[in-house]
Amino acid sequence: MTTYKVTGPVAFDDHEPGEEFDADYDEDLESRAVERGSITIVKGNRKKKGADEE
Amino acid sequence: MSKRVAFKDLVKVDLVDLSTFARSVRFNSASERIDVSGFNATGSNEYLAGTTEQSVTIEFYGSYGTGEVHATLYPLHKNRTNCVIHWRPDGTTPVGPTNPELTGTCQVLTYGPGATRGEADTYEVEFTASDPAGLTFVTA
């Protein structure tokens, strides 16, 4: 589980801008969301494509 | 069943709530009509439903800020990415029998923003269903 913060101007996955939340997104979705500026990672590591999940 | 004026629709693309940037939504689901007519006394045709093509066309206001319309949609088109979309009539209340949500996995196969001098920057984007589950209305 990773802690994210909504940094974009609109809600993301039903979480409002500025809100912190825990979620477990797949690496592709996480990567797109971080790169477009929708969310940032507050706690936890950014997932790497091809990395084994534990 | 009451009539409604569309005000509170929820439009979500790849988990990003783009409702405030969207002003129209049109779902289209069409099955191919296969003619299986044989000889018969009335001369009527007989059809079976063939493959189904589904899409959702959403008209967006052009917005180019971080996490807004272009930043969300263009990478999906450029990288041929599958994404999940959601639309329901009332975003302020949960999904239910009187507030069904259309959802499914789609691709943005064409993407064509543009602008006209003196007019609101808007453009339509078609989301084409891209997996066997298709686009479906859920009520729970």
N, CA and C atoms of all chains as a GROMACS GRO file, in nm:
protein
  582
    1MET      N    1   0.085  -0.120   0.000
    1MET     CA    2   0.000   0.000   0.000
    1MET      C    3   0.089   0.125   0.000
    2THR      N    4   0.051   0.221  -0.080
    2THR     CA    5   0.127   0.346  -0.092
    2THR      C    6   0.038   0.462  -0.052
    3THR      N    7   0.098   0.564   0.008
    3THR     CA    8   0.023   0.685   0.041
    3THR      C    9   0.047   0.790  -0.067
    4TYR      N   10  -0.060   0.841  -0.120
    4TYR     CA   11  -0.053   0.941  -0.227
    4TYR      C   12  -0.119   1.070  -0.180
    5LYS      N   13  -0.084   1.179  -0.250
    5LYS     CA   14  -0.152   1.307  -0.228
    5LYS      C   15  -0.201   1.358  -0.364
    6VAL      N   16  -0.324   1.404  -0.366
    6VAL     CA   17  -0.378   1.458  -0.491
    6VAL      C   18  -0.320   1.598  -0.511
    7THR      N   19  -0.241   1.613  -0.616
    7THR     CA   20  -0.175   1.741  -0.644
    7THR      C   21  -0.234   1.813  -0.763
    8GLY      N   22  -0.316   1.743  -0.840
    8GLY     CA   23  -0.379   1.806  -0.956
    8GLY      C   24  -0.494   1.896  -0.913
    9PRO      N   25  -0.551   1.969  -1.009
    9PRO     CA   26  -0.657   2.065  -0.978
    9PRO      C   27  -0.794   2.002  -0.960
   10VAL      N   28  -0.805   1.872  -0.991
   10VAL     CA   29  -0.935   1.805  -0.981
   10VAL      C   30  -0.921   1.675  -0.902
   11ALA      N   31  -1.033   1.618  -0.864
   11ALA     CA   32  -1.033   1.496  -0.784
   11ALA      C   33  -0.970   1.381  -0.863
   12PHE      N   34  -0.908   1.291  -0.789
   12PHE     CA   35  -0.849   1.172  -0.848
   12PHE      C   36  -0.897   1.052  -0.769
   13ASP      N   37  -0.958   0.958  -0.838
   13ASP     CA   38  -1.010   0.837  -0.774
   13ASP      C   39  -1.097   0.871  -0.653
   14ASP      N   40  -1.182   0.970  -0.671
   14ASP     CA   41  -1.276   1.016  -0.567
   14ASP      C   42  -1.210   1.084  -0.448
   15HIS      N   43  -1.084   1.122  -0.461
   15HIS     CA   44  -1.017   1.198  -0.356
   15HIS      C   45  -0.995   1.341  -0.405
   16GLU      N   46  -1.026   1.436  -0.318
   16GLU     CA   47  -1.022   1.577  -0.356
   16GLU      C   48  -0.879   1.631  -0.360
   17PRO      N   49  -0.856   1.740  -0.434
   17PRO     CA   50  -0.723   1.802  -0.437
   17PRO      C   51  -0.671   1.832  -0.295
   18GLY      N   52  -0.547   1.794  -0.270
   18GLY     CA   53  -0.485   1.816  -0.140
   18GLY      C   54  -0.502   1.700  -0.044
   19GLU      N   55  -0.593   1.609  -0.074
   19GLU     CA   56  -0.621   1.497   0.016
   19GLU      C   57  -0.513   1.390   0.003
   20GLU      N   58  -0.477   1.328   0.116
   20GLU     CA   59  -0.387   1.214   0.116
   20GLU      C   60  -0.468   1.086   0.132
   21PHE      N   61  -0.425   0.982   0.064
   21PHE     CA   62  -0.500   0.856   0.070
   21PHE      C   63  -0.408   0.739   0.042
   22ASP      N   64  -0.449   0.623   0.088
   22ASP     CA   65  -0.374   0.500   0.064
   22ASP      C   66  -0.438   0.422  -0.050
   23ALA      N   67  -0.355   0.369  -0.136
   23ALA     CA   68  -0.407   0.289  -0.247
   23ALA      C   69  -0.296   0.198  -0.298
   24ASP      N   70  -0.336   0.106  -0.381
   24ASP     CA   71  -0.240   0.013  -0.440
   24ASP      C   72  -0.266   0.005  -0.590
   25TYR      N   73  -0.212   0.102  -0.662
   25TYR     CA   74  -0.232   0.107  -0.806
   25TYR      C   75  -0.128   0.023  -0.878
   26ASP      N   76  -0.163  -0.024  -0.997
   26ASP     CA   77  -0.060  -0.092  -1.076
   26ASP      C   78   0.039   0.012  -1.127
   27GLU      N   79   0.157  -0.034  -1.166
   27GLU     CA   80   0.265   0.059  -1.196
   27GLU      C   81   0.236   0.150  -1.314
   28ASP      N   82   0.161   0.101  -1.412
   28ASP     CA   83   0.131   0.184  -1.529
   28ASP      C   84   0.038   0.300  -1.491
   29LEU      N   85  -0.065   0.267  -1.417
   29LEU     CA   86  -0.161   0.372  -1.376
   29LEU      C   87  -0.091   0.473  -1.285
   30GLU      N   88  -0.011   0.422  -1.192
   30GLU     CA   89   0.062   0.512  -1.102
   30GLU      C   90   0.154   0.604  -1.180
   31SER      N   91   0.225   0.546  -1.275
   31SER     CA   92   0.320   0.624  -1.355
   31SER      C   93   0.249   0.734  -1.433
   32ARG      N   94   0.138   0.700  -1.497
   32ARG     CA   95   0.064   0.802  -1.573
   32ARG      C   96   0.015   0.914  -1.481
   33ALA      N   97  -0.038   0.875  -1.366
   33ALA     CA   98  -0.096   0.974  -1.275
   33ALA      C   99   0.011   1.067  -1.218
   34VAL      N  100   0.128   1.011  -1.187
   34VAL     CA  101   0.237   1.093  -1.132
   34VAL      C  102   0.291   1.186  -1.240
   35GLU      N  103   0.310   1.133  -1.360
   35GLU     CA  104   0.369   1.213  -1.468
   35GLU      C  105   0.277   1.327  -1.514
   36ARG      N  106   0.147   1.304  -1.507
   36ARG     CA  107   0.057   1.413  -1.550
   36ARG      C  108   0.033   1.514  -1.438
   37GLY      N  109   0.080   1.480  -1.317
   37GLY     CA  110   0.066   1.572  -1.205
   37GLY      C  111  -0.060   1.556  -1.125
   38SER      N  112  -0.129   1.443  -1.144
   38SER     CA  113  -0.252   1.421  -1.068
   38SER      C  114  -0.223   1.391  -0.922
   39ILE      N  115  -0.118   1.313  -0.897
   39ILE     CA  116  -0.084   1.271  -0.761
   39ILE      C  117   0.067   1.272  -0.742
   40THR      N  118   0.109   1.276  -0.615
   40THR     CA  119   0.248   1.250  -0.580
   40THR      C  120   0.250   1.141  -0.473
   41ILE      N  121   0.365   1.079  -0.460
   41ILE     CA  122   0.380   0.974  -0.359
   41ILE      C  123   0.429   1.037  -0.230
   42VAL      N  124   0.352   1.017  -0.124
   42VAL     CA  125   0.386   1.072   0.007
   42VAL      C  126   0.466   0.970   0.087
   43LYS      N  127   0.422   0.846   0.084
   43LYS     CA  128   0.490   0.739   0.158
   43LYS      C  129   0.490   0.613   0.074
   44GLY      N  130   0.610   0.556   0.061
   44GLY     CA  131   0.623   0.437  -0.023
   44GLY      C  132   0.707   0.471  -0.144
   45ASN      N  133   0.749   0.370  -0.214
   45ASN     CA  134   0.834   0.390  -0.330
   45ASN      C  135   0.752   0.383  -0.458
   46ARG      N  136   0.800   0.461  -0.556
   46ARG     CA  137   0.735   0.455  -0.686
   46ARG      C  138   0.760   0.319  -0.747
   47LYS      N  139   0.654   0.259  -0.798
   47LYS     CA  140   0.666   0.126  -0.855
   47LYS      C  141   0.744   0.133  -0.986
   48LYS      N  142   0.821   0.027  -1.010
   48LYS     CA  143   0.899   0.020  -1.133
   48LYS      C  144   0.840  -0.088  -1.221
   49LYS      N  145   0.832  -0.056  -1.350
   49LYS     CA  146   0.777  -0.153  -1.443
   49LYS      C  147   0.862  -0.279  -1.446
   50GLY      N  148   0.798  -0.394  -1.436
   50GLY     CA  149   0.870  -0.520  -1.444
   50GLY      C  150   0.921  -0.567  -1.310
   51ALA      N  151   0.912  -0.481  -1.208
   51ALA     CA  152   0.960  -0.522  -1.076
   51ALA      C  153   0.864  -0.621  -1.015
   52ASP      N  154   0.918  -0.718  -0.941
   52ASP     CA  155   0.834  -0.819  -0.877
   52ASP      C  156   0.762  -0.757  -0.759
   53GLU      N  157   0.633  -0.786  -0.750
   53GLU     CA  158   0.555  -0.739  -0.635
   53GLU      C  159   0.573  -0.838  -0.520
   54GLU      N  160   0.576  -0.788  -0.399
   54GLU     CA  161   0.584  -0.878  -0.283
   54GLU      C  162   0.450  -0.885  -0.214
   55MET      N  163  -4.058   0.798  -1.268
   55MET     CA  164  -3.930   0.835  -1.330
   55MET      C  165  -3.935   0.982  -1.371
   56SER      N  166  -3.846   1.061  -1.318
   56SER     CA  167  -3.851   1.204  -1.348
   56SER      C  168  -3.759   1.240  -1.463
   57LYS      N  169  -3.795   1.349  -1.531
   57LYS     CA  170  -3.706   1.402  -1.635
   57LYS      C  171  -3.592   1.474  -1.567
   58ARG      N  172  -3.489   1.505  -1.641
   58ARG     CA  173  -3.378   1.574  -1.575
   58ARG      C  174  -3.311   1.671  -1.672
   59VAL      N  175  -3.247   1.769  -1.614
   59VAL     CA  176  -3.158   1.856  -1.689
   59VAL      C  177  -3.017   1.819  -1.644
   60ALA      N  178  -2.928   1.798  -1.738
   60ALA     CA  179  -2.793   1.752  -1.704
   60ALA      C  180  -2.711   1.866  -1.642
   61PHE      N  181  -2.682   1.852  -1.514
   61PHE     CA  182  -2.600   1.948  -1.442
   61PHE      C  183  -2.484   1.881  -1.368
   62LYS      N  184  -2.516   1.766  -1.308
   62LYS     CA  185  -2.424   1.709  -1.209
   62LYS      C  186  -2.354   1.583  -1.258
   63ASP      N  187  -2.348   1.566  -1.389
   63ASP     CA  188  -2.289   1.443  -1.442
   63ASP      C  189  -2.143   1.428  -1.398
   64LEU      N  190  -2.107   1.304  -1.376
   64LEU     CA  191  -1.968   1.273  -1.340
   64LEU      C  192  -1.899   1.212  -1.462
   65VAL      N  193  -1.784   1.267  -1.497
   65VAL     CA  194  -1.703   1.214  -1.607
   65VAL      C  195  -1.563   1.190  -1.553
   66LYS      N  196  -1.522   1.064  -1.553
   66LYS     CA  197  -1.392   1.029  -1.499
   66LYS      C  198  -1.315   0.949  -1.604
   67VAL      N  199  -1.192   0.990  -1.630
   67VAL     CA  200  -1.107   0.921  -1.728
   67VAL      C  201  -0.976   0.885  -1.660
   68ASP      N  202  -0.943   0.759  -1.660
   68ASP     CA  203  -0.818   0.713  -1.597
   68ASP      C  204  -0.810   0.763  -1.453
   69LEU      N  205  -0.924   0.760  -1.385
   69LEU     CA  206  -0.943   0.799  -1.244
   69LEU      C  207  -0.942   0.951  -1.222
   70VAL      N  208  -0.918   1.030  -1.327
   70VAL     CA  209  -0.918   1.176  -1.313
   70VAL      C  210  -1.060   1.228  -1.334
   71ASP      N  211  -1.107   1.306  -1.239
   71ASP     CA  212  -1.241   1.362  -1.248
   71ASP      C  213  -1.238   1.484  -1.341
   72LEU      N  214  -1.283   1.463  -1.465
   72LEU     CA  215  -1.282   1.571  -1.564
   72LEU      C  216  -1.419   1.632  -1.583
   73SER      N  217  -1.507   1.611  -1.486
   73SER     CA  218  -1.646   1.658  -1.498
   73SER      C  219  -1.655   1.807  -1.532
   74THR      N  220  -1.576   1.886  -1.463
   74THR     CA  221  -1.586   2.031  -1.481
   74THR      C  222  -1.538   2.076  -1.619
   75PHE      N  223  -1.464   1.989  -1.687
   75PHE     CA  224  -1.412   2.023  -1.820
   75PHE      C  225  -1.496   1.960  -1.932
   76ALA      N  226  -1.601   1.887  -1.895
   76ALA     CA  227  -1.683   1.818  -1.995
   76ALA      C  228  -1.820   1.883  -2.003
   77ARG      N  229  -1.875   1.890  -2.123
   77ARG     CA  230  -2.008   1.950  -2.133
   77ARG      C  231  -2.110   1.864  -2.207
   78SER      N  232  -2.066   1.754  -2.265
   78SER     CA  233  -2.164   1.662  -2.322
   78SER      C  234  -2.104   1.522  -2.329
   79VAL      N  235  -2.192   1.425  -2.317
   79VAL     CA  236  -2.152   1.284  -2.322
   79VAL      C  237  -2.252   1.211  -2.409
   80ARG      N  238  -2.202   1.126  -2.496
   80ARG     CA  239  -2.292   1.046  -2.580
   80ARG      C  240  -2.238   0.904  -2.590
   81PHE      N  241  -2.316   0.809  -2.539
   81PHE     CA  242  -2.279   0.667  -2.545
   81PHE      C  243  -2.339   0.608  -2.672
   82ASN      N  244  -2.262   0.526  -2.739
   82ASN     CA  245  -2.313   0.459  -2.858
   82ASN      C  246  -2.277   0.311  -2.852
   83SER      N  247  -2.378   0.227  -2.869
   83SER     CA  248  -2.357   0.083  -2.870
   83SER      C  249  -2.439   0.026  -2.985
   84ALA      N  250  -2.372  -0.034  -3.081
   84ALA     CA  251  -2.443  -0.082  -3.200
   84ALA      C  252  -2.392  -0.220  -3.239
   85SER      N  253  -2.486  -0.312  -3.255
   85SER     CA  254  -2.451  -0.446  -3.300
   85SER      C  255  -2.474  -0.456  -3.450
   86GLU      N  256  -2.385  -0.524  -3.515
   86GLU     CA  257  -2.398  -0.544  -3.658
   86GLU      C  258  -2.524  -0.627  -3.685
   87ARG      N  259  -2.595  -0.590  -3.791
   87ARG     CA  260  -2.718  -0.663  -3.826
   87ARG      C  261  -2.685  -0.765  -3.934
   88ILE      N  262  -2.697  -0.893  -3.897
   88ILE     CA  263  -2.664  -1.000  -3.990
   88ILE      C  264  -2.793  -1.055  -4.050
   89ASP      N  265  -2.802  -1.048  -4.179
   89ASP     CA  266  -2.922  -1.096  -4.248
   89ASP      C  267  -2.916  -1.248  -4.261
   90VAL      N  268  -3.010  -1.315  -4.194
   90VAL     CA  269  -3.016  -1.462  -4.202
   90VAL      C  270  -3.153  -1.503  -4.260
   91SER      N  271  -3.202  -1.418  -4.349
   91SER     CA  272  -3.334  -1.443  -4.405
   91SER      C  273  -3.335  -1.565  -4.496
   92GLY      N  274  -3.440  -1.642  -4.483
   92GLY     CA  275  -3.464  -1.754  -4.575
   92GLY      C  276  -3.594  -1.731  -4.650
   93PHE      N  277  -3.624  -1.819  -4.736
   93PHE     CA  278  -3.752  -1.809  -4.806
   93PHE      C  279  -3.864  -1.820  -4.703
   94ASN      N  280  -3.964  -1.734  -4.714
   94ASN     CA  281  -4.079  -1.745  -4.625
   94ASN      C  282  -4.202  -1.685  -4.692
   95ALA      N  283  -4.317  -1.715  -4.634
   95ALA     CA  284  -4.444  -1.680  -4.698
   95ALA      C  285  -4.469  -1.529  -4.701
   96THR      N  286  -4.415  -1.454  -4.601
   96THR     CA  287  -4.446  -1.311  -4.593
   96THR      C  288  -4.342  -1.224  -4.664
   97GLY      N  289  -4.229  -1.280  -4.694
   97GLY     CA  290  -4.122  -1.200  -4.755
   97GLY      C  291  -4.046  -1.116  -4.654
   98SER      N  292  -4.069  -1.140  -4.526
   98SER     CA  293  -4.001  -1.062  -4.422
   98SER      C  294  -3.855  -1.107  -4.406
   99ASN      N  295  -3.774  -1.012  -4.368
   99ASN     CA  296  -3.634  -1.044  -4.340
   99ASN      C  297  -3.617  -1.094  -4.197
  100GLU      N  298  -3.512  -1.170  -4.178
  100GLU     CA  299  -3.480  -1.219  -4.044
  100GLU      C  300  -3.336  -1.179  -4.014
  101TYR      N  301  -3.313  -1.128  -3.892
  101TYR     CA  302  -3.180  -1.079  -3.858
  101TYR      C  303  -3.129  -1.141  -3.728
  102LEU      N  304  -3.000  -1.151  -3.718
  102LEU     CA  305  -2.934  -1.182  -3.592
  102LEU      C  306  -2.835  -1.070  -3.561
  103ALA      N  307  -2.810  -1.050  -3.433
  103ALA     CA  308  -2.712  -0.949  -3.393
  103ALA      C  309  -2.572  -1.003  -3.410
  104GLY      N  310  -2.488  -0.924  -3.474
  104GLY     CA  311  -2.348  -0.965  -3.493
  104GLY      C  312  -2.258  -0.898  -3.392
  105THR      N  313  -2.140  -0.862  -3.432
  105THR     CA  314  -2.044  -0.802  -3.340
  105THR      C  315  -2.093  -0.666  -3.293
  106THR      N  316  -2.053  -0.630  -3.173
  106THR     CA  317  -2.098  -0.504  -3.113
  106THR      C  318  -1.983  -0.404  -3.104
  107GLU      N  319  -2.010  -0.284  -3.154
  107GLU     CA  320  -1.913  -0.174  -3.148
  107GLU      C  321  -1.964  -0.074  -3.046
  108GLN      N  322  -1.880  -0.036  -2.951
  108GLN     CA  323  -1.924   0.058  -2.847
  108GLN      C  324  -1.825   0.173  -2.832
  109SER      N  325  -1.880   0.288  -2.804
  109SER     CA  326  -1.793   0.403  -2.778
  109SER      C  327  -1.868   0.507  -2.695
  110VAL      N  328  -1.791   0.597  -2.639
  110VAL     CA  329  -1.846   0.712  -2.568
  110VAL      C  330  -1.778   0.836  -2.627
  111THR      N  331  -1.859   0.932  -2.670
  111THR     CA  332  -1.803   1.057  -2.720
  111THR      C  333  -1.828   1.165  -2.617
  112ILE      N  334  -1.722   1.229  -2.574
  112ILE     CA  335  -1.731   1.334  -2.472
  112ILE      C  336  -1.677   1.463  -2.531
  113GLU      N  337  -1.752   1.571  -2.512
  113GLU     CA  338  -1.704   1.701  -2.555
  113GLU      C  339  -1.639   1.772  -2.436
  114PHE      N  340  -1.513   1.804  -2.452
  114PHE     CA  341  -1.437   1.868  -2.346
  114PHE      C  342  -1.406   2.013  -2.380
  115TYR      N  343  -1.392   2.094  -2.277
  115TYR     CA  344  -1.330   2.225  -2.294
  115TYR      C  345  -1.179   2.204  -2.300
  116GLY      N  346  -1.115   2.269  -2.395
  116GLY     CA  347  -0.970   2.257  -2.403
  116GLY      C  348  -0.906   2.317  -2.280
  117SER      N  349  -0.824   2.239  -2.210
  117SER     CA  350  -0.754   2.290  -2.093
  117SER      C  351  -0.620   2.219  -2.089
  118TYR      N  352  -0.516   2.299  -2.069
  118TYR     CA  353  -0.382   2.248  -2.091
  118TYR      C  354  -0.294   2.254  -1.966
  119GLY      N  355  -0.359   2.269  -1.849
  119GLY     CA  356  -0.285   2.273  -1.725
  119GLY      C  357  -0.247   2.134  -1.675
  120THR      N  358  -0.165   2.134  -1.571
  120THR     CA  359  -0.122   2.008  -1.509
  120THR      C  360  -0.243   1.929  -1.462
  121GLY      N  361  -0.248   1.804  -1.502
  121GLY     CA  362  -0.355   1.715  -1.456
  121GLY      C  363  -0.492   1.746  -1.516
  122GLU      N  364  -0.496   1.830  -1.620
  122GLU     CA  365  -0.625   1.865  -1.678
  122GLU      C  366  -0.651   1.780  -1.804
  123VAL      N  367  -0.730   1.834  -1.897
  123VAL     CA  368  -0.781   1.752  -2.007
  123VAL      C  369  -0.668   1.701  -2.098
  124HIS      N  370  -0.591   1.793  -2.153
  124HIS     CA  371  -0.487   1.751  -2.249
  124HIS      C  372  -0.383   1.661  -2.181
  125ALA      N  373  -0.344   1.698  -2.060
  125ALA     CA  374  -0.243   1.619  -1.988
  125ALA      C  375  -0.294   1.479  -1.958
  126THR      N  376  -0.424   1.462  -1.950
  126THR     CA  377  -0.481   1.330  -1.923
  126THR      C  378  -0.499   1.251  -2.052
  127LEU      N  379  -0.553   1.316  -2.154
  127LEU     CA  380  -0.595   1.242  -2.274
  127LEU      C  381  -0.484   1.218  -2.376
  128TYR      N  382  -0.398   1.318  -2.396
  128TYR     CA  383  -0.299   1.300  -2.502
  128TYR      C  384  -0.205   1.182  -2.478
  129PRO      N  385  -0.152   1.162  -2.356
  129PRO     CA  386  -0.066   1.044  -2.335
  129PRO      C  387  -0.142   0.912  -2.359
  130LEU      N  388  -0.270   0.911  -2.328
  130LEU     CA  389  -0.347   0.788  -2.352
  130LEU      C  390  -0.354   0.758  -2.500
  131HIS      N  391  -0.373   0.862  -2.580
  131HIS     CA  392  -0.377   0.845  -2.726
  131HIS      C  393  -0.238   0.811  -2.780
  132LYS      N  394  -0.140   0.890  -2.741
  132LYS     CA  395  -0.005   0.874  -2.796
  132LYS      C  396   0.052   0.736  -2.767
  133ASN      N  397   0.028   0.686  -2.646
  133ASN     CA  398   0.086   0.559  -2.605
  133ASN      C  399  -0.008   0.440  -2.625
  134ARG      N  400  -0.122   0.466  -2.689
  134ARG     CA  401  -0.220   0.359  -2.716
  134ARG      C  402  -0.258   0.284  -2.588
  135THR      N  403  -0.282   0.361  -2.485
  135THR     CA  404  -0.306   0.304  -2.352
  135THR      C  405  -0.454   0.271  -2.332
  136ASN      N  406  -0.479   0.158  -2.271
  136ASN     CA  407  -0.614   0.125  -2.225
  136ASN      C  408  -0.639   0.200  -2.095
  137CYS      N  409  -0.757   0.261  -2.086
  137CYS     CA  410  -0.790   0.331  -1.961
  137CYS      C  411  -0.937   0.304  -1.929
  138VAL      N  412  -0.972   0.322  -1.804
  138VAL     CA  413  -1.110   0.301  -1.762
  138VAL      C  414  -1.181   0.437  -1.759
  139ILE      N  415  -1.301   0.439  -1.815
  139ILE     CA  416  -1.380   0.563  -1.808
  139ILE      C  417  -1.507   0.537  -1.728
  140HIS      N  418  -1.561   0.643  -1.670
  140HIS     CA  419  -1.685   0.636  -1.593
  140HIS      C  420  -1.772   0.756  -1.630
  141TRP      N  421  -1.899   0.732  -1.641
  141TRP     CA  422  -1.996   0.841  -1.656
  141TRP      C  423  -2.124   0.802  -1.583
  142ARG      N  424  -2.175   0.892  -1.501
  142ARG     CA  425  -2.306   0.870  -1.441
  142ARG      C  426  -2.379   1.004  -1.431
  143PRO      N  427  -2.510   0.997  -1.430
  143PRO     CA  428  -2.590   1.121  -1.436
  143PRO      C  429  -2.568   1.215  -1.318
  144ASP      N  430  -2.549   1.160  -1.200
  144ASP     CA  431  -2.535   1.245  -1.082
  144ASP      C  432  -2.411   1.206  -1.004
  145GLY      N  433  -2.310   1.291  -1.011
  145GLY     CA  434  -2.185   1.263  -0.943
  145GLY      C  435  -2.190   1.291  -0.794
  146THR      N  436  -2.298   1.352  -0.747
  146THR     CA  437  -2.306   1.386  -0.605
  146THR      C  438  -2.371   1.275  -0.523
  147THR      N  439  -2.424   1.175  -0.591
  147THR     CA  440  -2.486   1.063  -0.520
  147THR      C  441  -2.424   0.932  -0.569
  148PRO      N  442  -2.428   0.830  -0.486
  148PRO     CA  443  -2.364   0.703  -0.523
  148PRO      C  444  -2.434   0.636  -0.640
  149VAL      N  445  -2.360   0.543  -0.699
  149VAL     CA  446  -2.416   0.459  -0.806
  149VAL      C  447  -2.532   0.378  -0.751
  150GLY      N  448  -2.638   0.367  -0.826
  150GLY     CA  449  -2.754   0.288  -0.784
  150GLY      C  450  -2.847   0.269  -0.899
  151PRO      N  451  -2.959   0.203  -0.874
  151PRO     CA  452  -3.054   0.175  -0.982
  151PRO      C  453  -3.105   0.300  -1.052
  152THR      N  454  -3.117   0.412  -0.979
  152THR     CA  455  -3.164   0.536  -1.042
  152THR      C  456  -3.049   0.629  -1.079
  153ASN      N  457  -2.927   0.581  -1.059
  153ASN     CA  458  -2.809   0.660  -1.096
  153ASN      C  459  -2.703   0.564  -1.153
  154PRO      N  460  -2.737   0.500  -1.266
  154PRO     CA  461  -2.647   0.398  -1.320
  154PRO      C  462  -2.518   0.460  -1.375
  155GLU      N  463  -2.412   0.384  -1.363
  155GLU     CA  464  -2.282   0.434  -1.409
  155GLU      C  465  -2.234   0.352  -1.528
  156LEU      N  466  -2.202   0.422  -1.634
  156LEU     CA  467  -2.143   0.357  -1.751
  156LEU      C  468  -1.993   0.345  -1.727
  157THR      N  469  -1.940   0.227  -1.741
  157THR     CA  470  -1.797   0.209  -1.719
  157THR      C  471  -1.741   0.102  -1.811
  158GLY      N  472  -1.614   0.113  -1.840
  158GLY     CA  473  -1.548   0.014  -1.924
  158GLY      C  474  -1.410   0.061  -1.963
  159THR      N  475  -1.336  -0.032  -2.022
  159THR     CA  476  -1.200  -0.004  -2.066
  159THR      C  477  -1.202   0.044  -2.210
  160CYS      N  478  -1.132   0.153  -2.234
  160CYS     CA  479  -1.137   0.217  -2.367
  160CYS      C  480  -0.997   0.259  -2.412
  161GLN      N  481  -0.991   0.290  -2.542
  161GLN     CA  482  -0.873   0.356  -2.597
  161GLN      C  483  -0.917   0.485  -2.664
  162VAL      N  484  -0.825   0.580  -2.669
  162VAL     CA  485  -0.849   0.706  -2.741
  162VAL      C  486  -0.782   0.690  -2.877
  163LEU      N  487  -0.859   0.645  -2.975
  163LEU     CA  488  -0.799   0.613  -3.104
  163LEU      C  489  -0.776   0.737  -3.190
  164THR      N  490  -0.859   0.837  -3.173
  164THR     CA  491  -0.836   0.963  -3.244
  164THR      C  492  -0.837   1.076  -3.142
  165TYR      N  493  -0.755   1.175  -3.166
  165TYR     CA  494  -0.745   1.287  -3.073
  165TYR      C  495  -0.719   1.412  -3.154
  166GLY      N  496  -0.809   1.508  -3.148
  166GLY     CA  497  -0.794   1.624  -3.236
  166GLY      C  498  -0.838   1.755  -3.174
  167PRO      N  499  -0.762   1.807  -3.076
  167PRO     CA  500  -0.796   1.938  -3.020
  167PRO      C  501  -0.778   2.048  -3.125
  168GLY      N  502  -0.845   2.157  -3.105
  168GLY     CA  503  -0.833   2.270  -3.198
  168GLY      C  504  -0.893   2.393  -3.132
  169ALA      N  505  -0.902   2.502  -3.206
  169ALA     CA  506  -0.956   2.625  -3.150
  169ALA      C  507  -1.007   2.715  -3.261
  170THR      N  508  -1.104   2.798  -3.226
  170THR     CA  509  -1.157   2.898  -3.318
  170THR      C  510  -1.154   3.032  -3.248
  171ARG      N  511  -1.105   3.132  -3.319
  171ARG     CA  512  -1.089   3.265  -3.261
  171ARG      C  513  -1.220   3.316  -3.202
  172GLY      N  514  -1.214   3.359  -3.076
  172GLY     CA  515  -1.329   3.419  -3.012
  172GLY      C  516  -1.432   3.321  -2.958
  173GLU      N  517  -1.406   3.195  -2.973
  173GLU     CA  518  -1.502   3.096  -2.926
  173GLU      C  519  -1.442   3.008  -2.818
  174ALA      N  520  -1.528   2.948  -2.737
  174ALA     CA  521  -1.481   2.855  -2.634
  174ALA      C  522  -1.406   2.741  -2.702
  175ASP      N  523  -1.293   2.707  -2.646
  175ASP     CA  524  -1.211   2.598  -2.699
  175ASP      C  525  -1.272   2.467  -2.654
  176THR      N  526  -1.336   2.398  -2.746
  176THR     CA  527  -1.394   2.268  -2.713
  176THR      C  528  -1.359   2.169  -2.823
  177TYR      N  529  -1.356   2.045  -2.786
  177TYR     CA  530  -1.338   1.940  -2.887
  177TYR      C  531  -1.392   1.809  -2.834
  178GLU      N  532  -1.434   1.725  -2.929
  178GLU     CA  533  -1.490   1.596  -2.894
  178GLU      C  534  -1.381   1.489  -2.895
  179VAL      N  535  -1.392   1.398  -2.800
  179VAL     CA  536  -1.300   1.285  -2.794
  179VAL      C  537  -1.382   1.157  -2.788
  180GLU      N  538  -1.349   1.065  -2.874
  180GLU     CA  539  -1.422   0.938  -2.876
  180GLU      C  540  -1.340   0.830  -2.804
  181PHE      N  541  -1.404   0.767  -2.707
  181PHE     CA  542  -1.343   0.657  -2.633
  181PHE      C  543  -1.403   0.528  -2.686
  182THR      N  544  -1.320   0.444  -2.744
  182THR     CA  545  -1.369   0.321  -2.806
  182THR      C  546  -1.344   0.203  -2.712
  183ALA      N  547  -1.449   0.126  -2.685
  183ALA     CA  548  -1.435   0.009  -2.597
  183ALA      C  549  -1.328  -0.083  -2.653
  184SER      N  550  -1.240  -0.130  -2.564
  184SER     CA  551  -1.122  -0.199  -2.615
  184SER      C  552  -1.095  -0.332  -2.547
  185ASP      N  553  -1.192  -0.383  -2.472
  185ASP     CA  554  -1.173  -0.520  -2.422
  185ASP      C  555  -1.307  -0.595  -2.429
  186PRO      N  556  -1.304  -0.727  -2.412
  186PRO     CA  557  -1.426  -0.806  -2.433
  186PRO      C  558  -1.541  -0.771  -2.339
  187ALA      N  559  -1.511  -0.712  -2.226
  187ALA     CA  560  -1.618  -0.676  -2.132
  187ALA      C  561  -1.705  -0.564  -2.186
  188GLY      N  562  -1.649  -0.482  -2.272
  188GLY     CA  563  -1.723  -0.373  -2.331
  188GLY      C  564  -1.760  -0.265  -2.230
  189LEU      N  565  -1.846  -0.175  -2.274
  189LEU     CA  566  -1.896  -0.069  -2.187
  189LEU      C  567  -2.032  -0.112  -2.132
  190THR      N  568  -2.047  -0.107  -2.002
  190THR     CA  569  -2.172  -0.153  -1.941
  190THR      C  570  -2.219  -0.054  -1.834
  191PHE      N  571  -2.350  -0.052  -1.815
  191PHE     CA  572  -2.407   0.027  -1.705
  191PHE      C  573  -2.412  -0.060  -1.580
  192VAL      N  574  -2.355  -0.011  -1.472
  192VAL     CA  575  -2.361  -0.083  -1.345
  192VAL      C  576  -2.450  -0.003  -1.250
  193THR      N  577  -2.515  -0.075  -1.160
  193THR     CA  578  -2.607  -0.009  -1.066
  193THR      C  579  -2.570  -0.034  -0.920
  194ALA      N  580  -2.456  -0.095  -0.898
  194ALA     CA  581  -2.410  -0.120  -0.761
  194ALA      C  582  -2.259  -0.113  -0.754
   0.00000   0.00000   0.00000
